[in-house]
Amino acid sequence: MFVAAAVCPHPPVLVPELAGGAAHELATVRDACDRAVAGLADAGAEEIVVVGAGEHTRTYGAGAGGSLAGFGVDLMVGSPPAVLPLSLTLGRWLAERAGVEPSRYVAVPPDTSPAECLARGVTLASEPARLGILVMGDGSARRTEHAPGPHDPRAVPFDRSVATALAKADTAALAELGPGVATELMAAGRPAWQVLAGAARGAVWHGELLAHEAPYGVGYFVALWRG
């Protein structure tokens, strides 16, 4: 039974050791993530699954590890070897900060269709345990001239629509996000958000948007959904 979800972004600079002197720039997002992840336990989740983008469809066990060595910091979470993709590595890092122990980590490739994502969510929600899902995903990386990708005028409206859907726990709006547009806008969170939409379908949810910022031209959302 699905009882709560925390939605967080996964930029490496979320980790203070990596951000260095710029750590304060994501302090609000980081604090919001801590609140969201803690909210899973507060909602009575007995089992927590982390969902995020990865190159291949794969489920990793509770002990799976990830590393940020490729980003300039020799930081390992979980047990070696480092197998988790970036989104799940940051998910594990956030979980450890909150004292939460996920039971598994689910990677969803960027080209996964909305129908497949929704079906994955339905399967997760059908499990008997009281389930909390930590959903890792960034918004568009094309919001400004200084973003990782070339500026696209569609980026800010796209991110605004995602923020509104997360605030309202609007599963239909998340389910309708177009994979083509999301790919063009470099919005890495689309598959994970649609897994959430599938898991939450058919029930009444209370959504709370805890943060929506874009300090580096990339949309970062933090939200908490409770049944």
PyMOL commands that set and color helices and strands:
alter all, ss='L'
color gray80, all
select helices_A, chain A and resi 12-14+16-42+69-71+86-97+114-125+155-168+171-175+179-184+190-200
alter helices_A, ss='H'
color red, helices_A
select strands_A, chain A and resi 2-8+47-53+58-61+64-67+76-77+79-82+104-108+131-136+206-213+220-226
alter strands_A, ss='S'
color yellow, strands_A
deselect
rebuild
show_as cartoon
